[in-house]
Amino acid sequence: MTLEQLIKSLTPEIYQNLRSAVELGRWPDGRKLEAQQRELCMEAIIHYEQIHDLPAEQRVGYMEDACKSSGKDDHDDVQTLTLQ
């Protein structure tokens, strides 16, 4: 079984359990998630979201206002610093 086949076979419930485990750092039964387990779960979550074409706002790590651009290139907030 390939990784893609495995990810496609995940149910929405398993996906939510993986997300919860990564968020809390613990499995649903309370056992602590090891660092490598967290990395693998994160990878599975990201692949699941891509394969199932989840909207950006439903994906892990989405930050609504963090990356919005004003569309201006004039950089009004930039100030020139002159050293004397």
HTML snippet that shows the backbone in 3Dmol.js (N, CA, C, O; Angstrom):
<script src="https://3Dmol.org/build/3Dmol-min.js"></script>
<div id="view" style="width:600px;height:400px;position:relative"></div>
<script>
const pdb = `
ATOM      1  N   MET A   1       0.854  -1.179   0.000  1.00  0.00           N
ATOM      2  CA  MET A   1       0.000   0.000   0.000  1.00  0.00           C
ATOM      3  C   MET A   1       0.893   1.234   0.000  1.00  0.00           C
ATOM      4  O   MET A   1       1.824   1.339   0.799  1.00  0.00           O
ATOM      5  N   THR A   2       0.605   2.154  -0.894  1.00  0.00           N
ATOM      6  CA  THR A   2       1.380   3.397  -0.970  1.00  0.00           C
ATOM      7  C   THR A   2       0.840   4.404   0.038  1.00  0.00           C
ATOM      8  O   THR A   2      -0.242   4.230   0.598  1.00  0.00           O
ATOM      9  N   LEU A   3       1.618   5.458   0.253  1.00  0.00           N
ATOM     10  CA  LEU A   3       1.180   6.512   1.161  1.00  0.00           C
ATOM     11  C   LEU A   3      -0.122   7.138   0.665  1.00  0.00           C
ATOM     12  O   LEU A   3      -1.029   7.399   1.455  1.00  0.00           O
ATOM     13  N   GLU A   4      -0.213   7.377  -0.634  1.00  0.00           N
ATOM     14  CA  GLU A   4      -1.419   7.987  -1.185  1.00  0.00           C
ATOM     15  C   GLU A   4      -2.639   7.093  -0.965  1.00  0.00           C
ATOM     16  O   GLU A   4      -3.714   7.586  -0.626  1.00  0.00           O
ATOM     17  N   GLN A   5      -2.477   5.785  -1.155  1.00  0.00           N
ATOM     18  CA  GLN A   5      -3.587   4.861  -0.918  1.00  0.00           C
ATOM     19  C   GLN A   5      -3.995   4.863   0.553  1.00  0.00           C
ATOM     20  O   GLN A   5      -5.181   4.820   0.882  1.00  0.00           O
ATOM     21  N   LEU A   6      -3.005   4.912   1.421  1.00  0.00           N
ATOM     22  CA  LEU A   6      -3.282   4.954   2.855  1.00  0.00           C
ATOM     23  C   LEU A   6      -4.047   6.214   3.229  1.00  0.00           C
ATOM     24  O   LEU A   6      -5.034   6.152   3.962  1.00  0.00           O
ATOM     25  N   ILE A   7      -3.595   7.351   2.729  1.00  0.00           N
ATOM     26  CA  ILE A   7      -4.255   8.623   3.027  1.00  0.00           C
ATOM     27  C   ILE A   7      -5.678   8.633   2.482  1.00  0.00           C
ATOM     28  O   ILE A   7      -6.593   9.119   3.146  1.00  0.00           O
ATOM     29  N   LYS A   8      -5.870   8.101   1.284  1.00  0.00           N
ATOM     30  CA  LYS A   8      -7.216   8.046   0.694  1.00  0.00           C
ATOM     31  C   LYS A   8      -8.153   7.165   1.505  1.00  0.00           C
ATOM     32  O   LYS A   8      -9.367   7.368   1.491  1.00  0.00           O
ATOM     33  N   SER A   9      -7.596   6.187   2.211  1.00  0.00           N
ATOM     34  CA  SER A   9      -8.423   5.276   2.994  1.00  0.00           C
ATOM     35  C   SER A   9      -8.792   5.836   4.374  1.00  0.00           C
ATOM     36  O   SER A   9      -9.620   5.253   5.074  1.00  0.00           O
ATOM     37  N   LEU A  10      -8.191   6.950   4.766  1.00  0.00           N
ATOM     38  CA  LEU A  10      -8.525   7.547   6.068  1.00  0.00           C
ATOM     39  C   LEU A  10      -9.953   8.073   6.053  1.00  0.00           C
ATOM     40  O   LEU A  10     -10.396   8.701   5.092  1.00  0.00           O
ATOM     41  N   THR A  11     -10.653   7.800   7.132  1.00  0.00           N
ATOM     42  CA  THR A  11     -12.009   8.330   7.266  1.00  0.00           C
ATOM     43  C   THR A  11     -11.931   9.735   7.848  1.00  0.00           C
ATOM     44  O   THR A  11     -10.917  10.096   8.444  1.00  0.00           O
ATOM     45  N   PRO A  12     -12.982  10.532   7.689  1.00  0.00           N
ATOM     46  CA  PRO A  12     -12.983  11.858   8.322  1.00  0.00           C
ATOM     47  C   PRO A  12     -12.789  11.782   9.841  1.00  0.00           C
ATOM     48  O   PRO A  12     -12.196  12.685  10.431  1.00  0.00           O
ATOM     49  N   GLU A  13     -13.275  10.729  10.471  1.00  0.00           N
ATOM     50  CA  GLU A  13     -13.107  10.565  11.918  1.00  0.00           C
ATOM     51  C   GLU A  13     -11.633  10.356  12.279  1.00  0.00           C
ATOM     52  O   GLU A  13     -11.139  10.938  13.245  1.00  0.00           O
ATOM     53  N   ILE A  14     -10.938   9.528  11.503  1.00  0.00           N
ATOM     54  CA  ILE A  14      -9.509   9.301  11.748  1.00  0.00           C
ATOM     55  C   ILE A  14      -8.736  10.593  11.516  1.00  0.00           C
ATOM     56  O   ILE A  14      -7.841  10.930  12.290  1.00  0.00           O
ATOM     57  N   TYR A  15      -9.077  11.313  10.454  1.00  0.00           N
ATOM     58  CA  TYR A  15      -8.440  12.600  10.163  1.00  0.00           C
ATOM     59  C   TYR A  15      -8.610  13.547  11.349  1.00  0.00           C
ATOM     60  O   TYR A  15      -7.645  14.183  11.772  1.00  0.00           O
ATOM     61  N   GLN A  16      -9.818  13.648  11.887  1.00  0.00           N
ATOM     62  CA  GLN A  16     -10.065  14.533  13.030  1.00  0.00           C
ATOM     63  C   GLN A  16      -9.285  14.069  14.263  1.00  0.00           C
ATOM     64  O   GLN A  16      -8.784  14.900  15.022  1.00  0.00           O
ATOM     65  N   ASN A  17      -9.178  12.768  14.469  1.00  0.00           N
ATOM     66  CA  ASN A  17      -8.394  12.245  15.591  1.00  0.00           C
ATOM     67  C   ASN A  17      -6.914  12.600  15.440  1.00  0.00           C
ATOM     68  O   ASN A  17      -6.249  12.928  16.422  1.00  0.00           O
ATOM     69  N   LEU A  18      -6.403  12.535  14.213  1.00  0.00           N
ATOM     70  CA  LEU A  18      -5.010  12.916  13.976  1.00  0.00           C
ATOM     71  C   LEU A  18      -4.800  14.401  14.252  1.00  0.00           C
ATOM     72  O   LEU A  18      -3.817  14.793  14.881  1.00  0.00           O
ATOM     73  N   ARG A  19      -5.728  15.218  13.778  1.00  0.00           N
ATOM     74  CA  ARG A  19      -5.633  16.668  14.034  1.00  0.00           C
ATOM     75  C   ARG A  19      -5.651  16.963  15.524  1.00  0.00           C
ATOM     76  O   ARG A  19      -4.856  17.759  16.024  1.00  0.00           O
ATOM     77  N   SER A  20      -6.563  16.315  16.219  1.00  0.00           N
ATOM     78  CA  SER A  20      -6.675  16.518  17.664  1.00  0.00           C
ATOM     79  C   SER A  20      -5.399  16.070  18.378  1.00  0.00           C
ATOM     80  O   SER A  20      -4.920  16.749  19.286  1.00  0.00           O
ATOM     81  N   ALA A  21      -4.855  14.931  17.968  1.00  0.00           N
ATOM     82  CA  ALA A  21      -3.624  14.427  18.584  1.00  0.00           C
ATOM     83  C   ALA A  21      -2.475  15.407  18.409  1.00  0.00           C
ATOM     84  O   ALA A  21      -1.706  15.642  19.340  1.00  0.00           O
ATOM     85  N   VAL A  22      -2.358  15.980  17.215  1.00  0.00           N
ATOM     86  CA  VAL A  22      -1.290  16.957  16.962  1.00  0.00           C
ATOM     87  C   VAL A  22      -1.525  18.216  17.791  1.00  0.00           C
ATOM     88  O   VAL A  22      -0.586  18.756  18.375  1.00  0.00           O
ATOM     89  N   GLU A  23      -2.758  18.684  17.848  1.00  0.00           N
ATOM     90  CA  GLU A  23      -3.072  19.902  18.603  1.00  0.00           C
ATOM     91  C   GLU A  23      -2.799  19.733  20.094  1.00  0.00           C
ATOM     92  O   GLU A  23      -2.227  20.617  20.731  1.00  0.00           O
ATOM     93  N   LEU A  24      -3.213  18.587  20.650  1.00  0.00           N
ATOM     94  CA  LEU A  24      -3.101  18.363  22.096  1.00  0.00           C
ATOM     95  C   LEU A  24      -1.781  17.713  22.507  1.00  0.00           C
ATOM     96  O   LEU A  24      -1.388  17.775  23.672  1.00  0.00           O
ATOM     97  N   GLY A  25      -1.098  17.088  21.539  1.00  0.00           N
ATOM     98  CA  GLY A  25       0.138  16.385  21.868  1.00  0.00           C
ATOM     99  C   GLY A  25      -0.120  15.044  22.526  1.00  0.00           C
ATOM    100  O   GLY A  25       0.780  14.450  23.119  1.00  0.00           O
ATOM    101  N   ARG A  26      -1.363  14.563  22.418  1.00  0.00           N
ATOM    102  CA  ARG A  26      -1.741  13.290  23.040  1.00  0.00           C
ATOM    103  C   ARG A  26      -2.693  12.529  22.128  1.00  0.00           C
ATOM    104  O   ARG A  26      -3.471  13.119  21.378  1.00  0.00           O
ATOM    105  N   TRP A  27      -2.612  11.199  22.210  1.00  0.00           N
ATOM    106  CA  TRP A  27      -3.551  10.348  21.499  1.00  0.00           C
ATOM    107  C   TRP A  27      -4.903  10.418  22.202  1.00  0.00           C
ATOM    108  O   TRP A  27      -4.970  10.843  23.355  1.00  0.00           O
ATOM    109  N   PRO A  28      -5.981  10.010  21.533  1.00  0.00           N
ATOM    110  CA  PRO A  28      -7.305  10.047  22.183  1.00  0.00           C
ATOM    111  C   PRO A  28      -7.364   9.283  23.506  1.00  0.00           C
ATOM    112  O   PRO A  28      -8.183   9.610  24.365  1.00  0.00           O
ATOM    113  N   ASP A  29      -6.505   8.265  23.686  1.00  0.00           N
ATOM    114  CA  ASP A  29      -6.505   7.510  24.942  1.00  0.00           C
ATOM    115  C   ASP A  29      -5.625   8.150  26.018  1.00  0.00           C
ATOM    116  O   ASP A  29      -5.488   7.599  27.110  1.00  0.00           O
ATOM    117  N   GLY A  30      -5.023   9.318  25.718  1.00  0.00           N
ATOM    118  CA  GLY A  30      -4.249  10.053  26.716  1.00  0.00           C
ATOM    119  C   GLY A  30      -2.745   9.862  26.647  1.00  0.00           C
ATOM    120  O   GLY A  30      -2.001  10.597  27.296  1.00  0.00           O
ATOM    121  N   ARG A  31      -2.278   8.878  25.862  1.00  0.00           N
ATOM    122  CA  ARG A  31      -0.827   8.678  25.756  1.00  0.00           C
ATOM    123  C   ARG A  31      -0.189   9.837  25.015  1.00  0.00           C
ATOM    124  O   ARG A  31      -0.765  10.391  24.078  1.00  0.00           O
ATOM    125  N   LYS A  32       1.032  10.201  25.455  1.00  0.00           N
ATOM    126  CA  LYS A  32       1.749  11.325  24.854  1.00  0.00           C
ATOM    127  C   LYS A  32       2.229  10.972  23.451  1.00  0.00           C
ATOM    128  O   LYS A  32       2.683   9.857  23.194  1.00  0.00           O
ATOM    129  N   LEU A  33       2.119  11.943  22.552  1.00  0.00           N
ATOM    130  CA  LEU A  33       2.603  11.798  21.181  1.00  0.00           C
ATOM    131  C   LEU A  33       4.103  12.070  21.167  1.00  0.00           C
ATOM    132  O   LEU A  33       4.551  13.109  21.652  1.00  0.00           O
ATOM    133  N   GLU A  34       4.872  11.148  20.618  1.00  0.00           N
ATOM    134  CA  GLU A  34       6.310  11.358  20.482  1.00  0.00           C
ATOM    135  C   GLU A  34       6.557  12.341  19.340  1.00  0.00           C
ATOM    136  O   GLU A  34       5.684  12.535  18.495  1.00  0.00           O
ATOM    137  N   ALA A  35       7.729  12.959  19.305  1.00  0.00           N
ATOM    138  CA  ALA A  35       8.055  13.956  18.279  1.00  0.00           C
ATOM    139  C   ALA A  35       7.928  13.379  16.875  1.00  0.00           C
ATOM    140  O   ALA A  35       7.370  14.028  15.990  1.00  0.00           O
ATOM    141  N   GLN A  36       8.434  12.180  16.661  1.00  0.00           N
ATOM    142  CA  GLN A  36       8.365  11.566  15.341  1.00  0.00           C
ATOM    143  C   GLN A  36       6.917  11.235  14.969  1.00  0.00           C
ATOM    144  O   GLN A  36       6.533  11.360  13.807  1.00  0.00           O
ATOM    145  N   GLN A  37       6.123  10.818  15.939  1.00  0.00           N
ATOM    146  CA  GLN A  37       4.708  10.543  15.689  1.00  0.00           C
ATOM    147  C   GLN A  37       3.976  11.820  15.287  1.00  0.00           C
ATOM    148  O   GLN A  37       3.136  11.811  14.387  1.00  0.00           O
ATOM    149  N   ARG A  38       4.305  12.909  15.961  1.00  0.00           N
ATOM    150  CA  ARG A  38       3.680  14.195  15.647  1.00  0.00           C
ATOM    151  C   ARG A  38       4.013  14.607  14.208  1.00  0.00           C
ATOM    152  O   ARG A  38       3.141  15.070  13.473  1.00  0.00           O
ATOM    153  N   GLU A  39       5.271  14.436  13.815  1.00  0.00           N
ATOM    154  CA  GLU A  39       5.689  14.778  12.450  1.00  0.00           C
ATOM    155  C   GLU A  39       4.933  13.937  11.422  1.00  0.00           C
ATOM    156  O   GLU A  39       4.438  14.465  10.426  1.00  0.00           O
ATOM    157  N   LEU A  40       4.847  12.634  11.664  1.00  0.00           N
ATOM    158  CA  LEU A  40       4.146  11.746  10.732  1.00  0.00           C
ATOM    159  C   LEU A  40       2.655  12.062  10.659  1.00  0.00           C
ATOM    160  O   LEU A  40       2.061  12.023   9.582  1.00  0.00           O
ATOM    161  N   CYS A  41       2.054  12.374  11.800  1.00  0.00           N
ATOM    162  CA  CYS A  41       0.635  12.748  11.824  1.00  0.00           C
ATOM    163  C   CYS A  41       0.423  14.039  11.045  1.00  0.00           C
ATOM    164  O   CYS A  41      -0.537  14.156  10.284  1.00  0.00           O
ATOM    165  N   MET A  42       1.303  14.995  11.230  1.00  0.00           N
ATOM    166  CA  MET A  42       1.199  16.266  10.510  1.00  0.00           C
ATOM    167  C   MET A  42       1.303  16.035   9.008  1.00  0.00           C
ATOM    168  O   MET A  42       0.545  16.612   8.229  1.00  0.00           O
ATOM    169  N   GLU A  43       2.239  15.196   8.612  1.00  0.00           N
ATOM    170  CA  GLU A  43       2.403  14.877   7.197  1.00  0.00           C
ATOM    171  C   GLU A  43       1.130  14.225   6.647  1.00  0.00           C
ATOM    172  O   GLU A  43       0.680  14.567   5.553  1.00  0.00           O
ATOM    173  N   ALA A  44       0.556  13.294   7.399  1.00  0.00           N
ATOM    174  CA  ALA A  44      -0.671  12.623   6.968  1.00  0.00           C
ATOM    175  C   ALA A  44      -1.824  13.616   6.862  1.00  0.00           C
ATOM    176  O   ALA A  44      -2.622  13.542   5.927  1.00  0.00           O
ATOM    177  N   ILE A  45      -1.917  14.536   7.807  1.00  0.00           N
ATOM    178  CA  ILE A  45      -2.972  15.549   7.796  1.00  0.00           C
ATOM    179  C   ILE A  45      -2.864  16.425   6.552  1.00  0.00           C
ATOM    180  O   ILE A  45      -3.858  16.678   5.872  1.00  0.00           O
ATOM    181  N   ILE A  46      -1.657  16.882   6.264  1.00  0.00           N
ATOM    182  CA  ILE A  46      -1.445  17.761   5.108  1.00  0.00           C
ATOM    183  C   ILE A  46      -1.783  17.023   3.817  1.00  0.00           C
ATOM    184  O   ILE A  46      -2.448  17.577   2.942  1.00  0.00           O
ATOM    185  N   HIS A  47      -1.329  15.774   3.692  1.00  0.00           N
ATOM    186  CA  HIS A  47      -1.650  14.983   2.497  1.00  0.00           C
ATOM    187  C   HIS A  47      -3.149  14.756   2.382  1.00  0.00           C
ATOM    188  O   HIS A  47      -3.708  14.855   1.289  1.00  0.00           O
ATOM    189  N   TYR A  48      -3.803  14.454   3.491  1.00  0.00           N
ATOM    190  CA  TYR A  48      -5.254  14.226   3.482  1.00  0.00           C
ATOM    191  C   TYR A  48      -5.976  15.466   2.967  1.00  0.00           C
ATOM    192  O   TYR A  48      -6.878  15.372   2.135  1.00  0.00           O
ATOM    193  N   GLU A  49      -5.570  16.624   3.471  1.00  0.00           N
ATOM    194  CA  GLU A  49      -6.223  17.878   3.066  1.00  0.00           C
ATOM    195  C   GLU A  49      -6.008  18.170   1.585  1.00  0.00           C
ATOM    196  O   GLU A  49      -6.906  18.686   0.919  1.00  0.00           O
ATOM    197  N   GLN A  50      -4.835  17.844   1.069  1.00  0.00           N
ATOM    198  CA  GLN A  50      -4.564  18.059  -0.359  1.00  0.00           C
ATOM    199  C   GLN A  50      -5.348  17.080  -1.228  1.00  0.00           C
ATOM    200  O   GLN A  50      -5.957  17.474  -2.223  1.00  0.00           O
ATOM    201  N   ILE A  51      -5.331  15.817  -0.854  1.00  0.00           N
ATOM    202  CA  ILE A  51      -6.018  14.788  -1.640  1.00  0.00           C
ATOM    203  C   ILE A  51      -7.528  15.027  -1.656  1.00  0.00           C
ATOM    204  O   ILE A  51      -8.185  14.823  -2.676  1.00  0.00           O
ATOM    205  N   HIS A  52      -8.071  15.460  -0.516  1.00  0.00           N
ATOM    206  CA  HIS A  52      -9.511  15.685  -0.416  1.00  0.00           C
ATOM    207  C   HIS A  52      -9.904  17.113  -0.772  1.00  0.00           C
ATOM    208  O   HIS A  52     -11.065  17.495  -0.629  1.00  0.00           O
ATOM    209  N   ASP A  53      -8.937  17.903  -1.234  1.00  0.00           N
ATOM    210  CA  ASP A  53      -9.172  19.262  -1.720  1.00  0.00           C
ATOM    211  C   ASP A  53      -9.992  20.114  -0.751  1.00  0.00           C
ATOM    212  O   ASP A  53     -10.974  20.749  -1.136  1.00  0.00           O
ATOM    213  N   LEU A  54      -9.568  20.112   0.512  1.00  0.00           N
ATOM    214  CA  LEU A  54     -10.247  20.937   1.512  1.00  0.00           C
ATOM    215  C   LEU A  54     -10.000  22.409   1.217  1.00  0.00           C
ATOM    216  O   LEU A  54      -8.905  22.774   0.788  1.00  0.00           O
ATOM    217  N   PRO A  55     -10.997  23.263   1.439  1.00  0.00           N
ATOM    218  CA  PRO A  55     -10.782  24.704   1.251  1.00  0.00           C
ATOM    219  C   PRO A  55      -9.675  25.200   2.190  1.00  0.00           C
ATOM    220  O   PRO A  55      -9.487  24.656   3.278  1.00  0.00           O
ATOM    221  N   ALA A  56      -8.959  26.215   1.768  1.00  0.00           N
ATOM    222  CA  ALA A  56      -7.815  26.736   2.536  1.00  0.00           C
ATOM    223  C   ALA A  56      -8.193  27.062   3.972  1.00  0.00           C
ATOM    224  O   ALA A  56      -7.425  26.781   4.893  1.00  0.00           O
ATOM    225  N   GLU A  57      -9.365  27.651   4.175  1.00  0.00           N
ATOM    226  CA  GLU A  57      -9.750  28.056   5.529  1.00  0.00           C
ATOM    227  C   GLU A  57     -10.039  26.879   6.455  1.00  0.00           C
ATOM    228  O   GLU A  57     -10.180  27.076   7.662  1.00  0.00           O
ATOM    229  N   GLN A  58     -10.129  25.668   5.927  1.00  0.00           N
ATOM    230  CA  GLN A  58     -10.358  24.478   6.752  1.00  0.00           C
ATOM    231  C   GLN A  58      -9.077  23.681   6.972  1.00  0.00           C
ATOM    232  O   GLN A  58      -9.082  22.678   7.686  1.00  0.00           O
ATOM    233  N   ARG A  59      -7.990  24.121   6.366  1.00  0.00           N
ATOM    234  CA  ARG A  59      -6.737  23.380   6.471  1.00  0.00           C
ATOM    235  C   ARG A  59      -5.950  23.756   7.713  1.00  0.00           C
ATOM    236  O   ARG A  59      -6.116  24.836   8.280  1.00  0.00           O
ATOM    237  N   VAL A  60      -5.085  22.831   8.120  1.00  0.00           N
ATOM    238  CA  VAL A  60      -4.200  23.058   9.260  1.00  0.00           C
ATOM    239  C   VAL A  60      -3.298  24.242   8.964  1.00  0.00           C
ATOM    240  O   VAL A  60      -2.767  24.363   7.860  1.00  0.00           O
ATOM    241  N   GLY A  61      -3.126  25.107   9.935  1.00  0.00           N
ATOM    242  CA  GLY A  61      -2.211  26.233   9.792  1.00  0.00           C
ATOM    243  C   GLY A  61      -2.797  27.450   9.115  1.00  0.00           C
ATOM    244  O   GLY A  61      -2.104  28.454   8.953  1.00  0.00           O
ATOM    245  N   TYR A  62      -4.058  27.390   8.715  1.00  0.00           N
ATOM    246  CA  TYR A  62      -4.666  28.541   8.042  1.00  0.00           C
ATOM    247  C   TYR A  62      -4.799  29.696   9.022  1.00  0.00           C
ATOM    248  O   TYR A  62      -5.296  29.527  10.135  1.00  0.00           O
ATOM    249  N   MET A  63      -4.350  30.869   8.597  1.00  0.00           N
ATOM    250  CA  MET A  63      -4.450  32.079   9.414  1.00  0.00           C
ATOM    251  C   MET A  63      -5.115  33.140   8.552  1.00  0.00           C
ATOM    252  O   MET A  63      -4.518  33.644   7.600  1.00  0.00           O
ATOM    253  N   GLU A  64      -6.341  33.471   8.887  1.00  0.00           N
ATOM    254  CA  GLU A  64      -7.178  34.319   8.041  1.00  0.00           C
ATOM    255  C   GLU A  64      -6.536  35.647   7.677  1.00  0.00           C
ATOM    256  O   GLU A  64      -6.502  36.003   6.499  1.00  0.00           O
ATOM    257  N   ASP A  65      -6.035  36.379   8.637  1.00  0.00           N
ATOM    258  CA  ASP A  65      -5.535  37.724   8.371  1.00  0.00           C
ATOM    259  C   ASP A  65      -4.022  37.812   8.241  1.00  0.00           C
ATOM    260  O   ASP A  65      -3.492  38.889   7.968  1.00  0.00           O
ATOM    261  N   ALA A  66      -3.328  36.721   8.428  1.00  0.00           N
ATOM    262  CA  ALA A  66      -1.870  36.784   8.491  1.00  0.00           C
ATOM    263  C   ALA A  66      -1.194  37.078   7.157  1.00  0.00           C
ATOM    264  O   ALA A  66      -0.131  37.698   7.138  1.00  0.00           O
ATOM    265  N   CYS A  67      -1.771  36.659   6.061  1.00  0.00           N
ATOM    266  CA  CYS A  67      -1.066  36.773   4.781  1.00  0.00           C
ATOM    267  C   CYS A  67      -1.789  37.648   3.768  1.00  0.00           C
ATOM    268  O   CYS A  67      -1.459  37.619   2.582  1.00  0.00           O
ATOM    269  N   LYS A  68      -2.733  38.397   4.198  1.00  0.00           N
ATOM    270  CA  LYS A  68      -3.459  39.237   3.254  1.00  0.00           C
ATOM    271  C   LYS A  68      -2.590  40.409   2.831  1.00  0.00           C
ATOM    272  O   LYS A  68      -1.954  41.065   3.656  1.00  0.00           O
ATOM    273  N   SER A  69      -2.578  40.649   1.567  1.00  0.00           N
ATOM    274  CA  SER A  69      -1.815  41.751   1.014  1.00  0.00           C
ATOM    275  C   SER A  69      -2.778  42.865   0.640  1.00  0.00           C
ATOM    276  O   SER A  69      -3.897  42.607   0.195  1.00  0.00           O
ATOM    277  N   SER A  70      -2.346  44.084   0.821  1.00  0.00           N
ATOM    278  CA  SER A  70      -3.202  45.213   0.477  1.00  0.00           C
ATOM    279  C   SER A  70      -3.245  45.436  -1.032  1.00  0.00           C
ATOM    280  O   SER A  70      -4.083  46.182  -1.536  1.00  0.00           O
ATOM    281  N   GLY A  71      -2.334  44.782  -1.742  1.00  0.00           N
ATOM    282  CA  GLY A  71      -2.288  44.941  -3.191  1.00  0.00           C
ATOM    283  C   GLY A  71      -1.499  46.159  -3.618  1.00  0.00           C
ATOM    284  O   GLY A  71      -1.386  46.435  -4.812  1.00  0.00           O
ATOM    285  N   LYS A  72      -0.957  46.884  -2.672  1.00  0.00           N
ATOM    286  CA  LYS A  72      -0.159  48.071  -2.980  1.00  0.00           C
ATOM    287  C   LYS A  72       1.311  47.700  -2.995  1.00  0.00           C
ATOM    288  O   LYS A  72       1.762  46.850  -2.228  1.00  0.00           O
ATOM    289  N   ASP A  73       2.037  48.341  -3.865  1.00  0.00           N
ATOM    290  CA  ASP A  73       3.478  48.130  -3.912  1.00  0.00           C
ATOM    291  C   ASP A  73       4.243  49.343  -3.401  1.00  0.00           C
ATOM    292  O   ASP A  73       5.470  49.390  -3.500  1.00  0.00           O
ATOM    293  N   ASP A  74       3.522  50.333  -2.852  1.00  0.00           N
ATOM    294  CA  ASP A  74       4.193  51.566  -2.457  1.00  0.00           C
ATOM    295  C   ASP A  74       4.768  51.509  -1.050  1.00  0.00           C
ATOM    296  O   ASP A  74       5.487  52.431  -0.665  1.00  0.00           O
ATOM    297  N   HIS A  75       4.492  50.492  -0.275  1.00  0.00           N
ATOM    298  CA  HIS A  75       5.072  50.284   1.055  1.00  0.00           C
ATOM    299  C   HIS A  75       4.998  51.547   1.925  1.00  0.00           C
ATOM    300  O   HIS A  75       6.030  52.097   2.309  1.00  0.00           O
ATOM    301  N   ASP A  76       3.795  51.998   2.231  1.00  0.00           N
ATOM    302  CA  ASP A  76       3.594  53.199   3.045  1.00  0.00           C
ATOM    303  C   ASP A  76       4.241  53.099   4.430  1.00  0.00           C
ATOM    304  O   ASP A  76       4.591  54.118   5.024  1.00  0.00           O
ATOM    305  N   ASP A  77       4.401  51.880   4.943  1.00  0.00           N
ATOM    306  CA  ASP A  77       4.924  51.712   6.294  1.00  0.00           C
ATOM    307  C   ASP A  77       6.464  51.686   6.336  1.00  0.00           C
ATOM    308  O   ASP A  77       7.032  51.540   7.418  1.00  0.00           O
ATOM    309  N   VAL A  78       7.143  51.821   5.212  1.00  0.00           N
ATOM    310  CA  VAL A  78       8.592  51.796   5.158  1.00  0.00           C
ATOM    311  C   VAL A  78       9.135  53.196   5.366  1.00  0.00           C
ATOM    312  O   VAL A  78       8.725  54.147   4.701  1.00  0.00           O
ATOM    313  N   GLN A  79      10.082  53.307   6.317  1.00  0.00           N
ATOM    314  CA  GLN A  79      10.720  54.606   6.575  1.00  0.00           C
ATOM    315  C   GLN A  79      12.208  54.482   6.295  1.00  0.00           C
ATOM    316  O   GLN A  79      12.829  53.468   6.613  1.00  0.00           O
ATOM    317  N   THR A  80      12.764  55.513   5.704  1.00  0.00           N
ATOM    318  CA  THR A  80      14.190  55.527   5.412  1.00  0.00           C
ATOM    319  C   THR A  80      14.945  55.970   6.644  1.00  0.00           C
ATOM    320  O   THR A  80      14.575  56.945   7.296  1.00  0.00           O
ATOM    321  N   LEU A  81      16.001  55.251   6.956  1.00  0.00           N
ATOM    322  CA  LEU A  81      16.830  55.546   8.122  1.00  0.00           C
ATOM    323  C   LEU A  81      18.130  56.164   7.615  1.00  0.00           C
ATOM    324  O   LEU A  81      18.820  55.571   6.785  1.00  0.00           O
ATOM    325  N   THR A  82      18.461  57.346   8.108  1.00  0.00           N
ATOM    326  CA  THR A  82      19.691  58.027   7.724  1.00  0.00           C
ATOM    327  C   THR A  82      20.617  58.048   8.925  1.00  0.00           C
ATOM    328  O   THR A  82      20.253  58.554   9.986  1.00  0.00           O
ATOM    329  N   LEU A  83      21.812  57.499   8.763  1.00  0.00           N
ATOM    330  CA  LEU A  83      22.809  57.499   9.842  1.00  0.00           C
ATOM    331  C   LEU A  83      23.759  58.667   9.663  1.00  0.00           C
ATOM    332  O   LEU A  83      24.218  58.934   8.553  1.00  0.00           O
ATOM    333  N   GLN A  84      24.051  59.357  10.737  1.00  0.00           N
ATOM    334  CA  GLN A  84      24.961  60.507  10.664  1.00  0.00           C
ATOM    335  C   GLN A  84      26.255  60.233  11.379  1.00  0.00           C
ATOM    336  O   GLN A  84      27.135  61.093  11.417  1.00  0.00           O
TER     337      GLN A  84
END
`;
const viewer = $3Dmol.createViewer("view");
viewer.addModel(pdb, "pdb");
viewer.setStyle({}, {cartoon: {color: "spectrum"}});
viewer.zoomTo();
viewer.render();
</script>
